[in-house]
Amino acid sequence: MYVRRMPLSYKKRQRKLTFDALMLSLSQAFARLPDHRRGNASYPLADVLRGALAMFSPEVALAPLLA
């Protein structure tokens, strides 16, 4: 049977793909988004988006509790 091997570059990227790296990448992307809300917003938009991600992604929200 023929087994297809992954390219080396894919393996390197896969090793760098961690939960912390994903959250850092998302946090940076969220921070770049313009905030069009009124000036009386209590929380930064990036914090609101991270909270929404945690709320709608149960495995992300529960990951610290399961570790």
Secondary structure, DSSP 8 states (H G I E B T S, - for coil): -------HHHHHHHHH--HHHHHHHHHHHHHHS---S-TT-SS-HHHHHHHHHHHH-HHHHHHHHH-
